[in-house]
Amino acid sequence: PSPDSPGSAPGVEAGYARPTVNDGQYVRSSLAKSKSAHYRAPVQFLGMGNGTMTTARDLSRMSAERIKAHDREGWLALFADDAIVQDPVGPSMFDPDGKGHHGRTGVAHFYDTAIAPNKDVTFEVHQSHLCGDEVANVVTLHITQADGNGFKLPCVICYKANPEGKIASLRAFWEVGNIPGF
């Protein structure tokens, strides 16, 4: 199959691989070095406060880009003041009570403990399903830890945007047993 056919396995390119949308058509992200994107899913536009419009899918891409770039402040700026991060949903080594990380302080703590220690995190998005102000991405995270060891983490990451174009919630579904050493 050609690189653009649904039967091919897209490569991980510059931090955010090509996702598919509900109908199986490939969508190319800005980091996948493509000049066009074709969305057939319903689109809910949200204000960014600066005259531009965005979707929950756009916010998910910006999140992946900023994580890849180790841009802590840029990543935190994507979130609403009252946002919640559950990554993973339920009790984990990052959230023993399983209640999530709430508000700016909680989201910053999550970044500092779960994201920052890694040498690299690359999002390979296999499918992206946009519905209203939410998106569910079927993803493989390619994570390289500080010691150079790497692993792949299959997951589903759901983002909900608020009317101001900020992330209201980020909920990731993955199994702790898929991380080496846990």
DAWOTA-V278645 format. One record per residue. N is the residue number from 1. PSI is psi in radians with two decimals (NA if undefined). Layout:
n=[N/N]
psi=[PSI/PSI]
This chain:
n=[1/2/3/4/5/6/7/8/9/10/11/12/13/14/15/16/17/18/19/20/21/22/23/24/25/26/27/28/29/30/31/32/33/34/35/36/37/38/39/40/41/42/43/44/45/46/47/48/49/50/51/52/53/54/55/56/57/58/59/60/61/62/63/64/65/66/67/68/69/70/71/72/73/74/75/76/77/78/79/80/81/82/83/84/85/86/87/88/89/90/91/92/93/94/95/96/97/98/99/100/101/102/103/104/105/106/107/108/109/110/111/112/113/114/115/116/117/118/119/120/121/122/123/124/125/126/127/128/129/130/131/132/133/134/135/136/137/138/139/140/141/142/143/144/145/146/147/148/149/150/151/152/153/154/155/156/157/158/159/160/161/162/163/164/165/166/167/168/169/170/171/172/173/174/175/176/177/178/179/180/181/182]
psi=[2.70/2.85/-0.38/-0.01/2.59/-0.34/-0.16/2.77/1.94/2.49/2.81/2.05/2.10/0.58/-0.38/1.85/2.93/2.19/2.95/2.72/-3.10/-0.67/0.11/-0.08/2.41/2.47/2.30/2.23/2.88/-0.54/-0.24/0.19/0.66/2.69/-0.04/2.72/2.39/1.97/2.18/-0.09/2.71/2.44/2.26/2.00/2.46/2.53/2.52/-0.01/-0.08/0.36/-0.16/2.87/2.62/2.89/2.98/-0.59/-0.73/-0.76/-0.68/-0.67/-0.77/-0.66/-0.84/-0.74/-0.75/-0.58/-0.81/-0.67/0.01/0.65/1.41/-0.91/-0.67/-0.69/-0.81/-0.57/-0.31/-0.31/2.52/2.73/-0.55/0.43/2.80/2.40/2.18/1.70/1.63/2.94/2.35/3.13/2.46/3.13/-0.39/-0.36/1.37/-0.55/-0.27/0.42/-0.06/2.95/2.06/2.45/3.10/-0.78/-0.78/-0.75/-0.70/-0.72/-0.73/-0.83/-0.83/-0.54/-0.54/-0.55/-0.92/-0.64/-0.24/2.52/-0.63/2.48/2.10/2.32/2.10/1.85/2.09/-0.69/2.60/2.13/1.86/2.17/1.92/-2.18/0.36/2.72/2.48/2.09/2.25/2.04/2.62/2.11/2.27/1.88/2.23/2.06/2.94/-0.57/0.02/-0.22/2.46/2.80/2.87/2.39/1.84/2.40/2.98/2.21/2.17/2.30/2.39/2.27/2.61/3.01/-0.35/0.02/0.48/2.79/2.08/-0.63/2.57/2.08/2.09/2.35/1.95/2.82/2.19/-0.61/-0.22/-0.02/2.19/2.38/-0.02/NA]
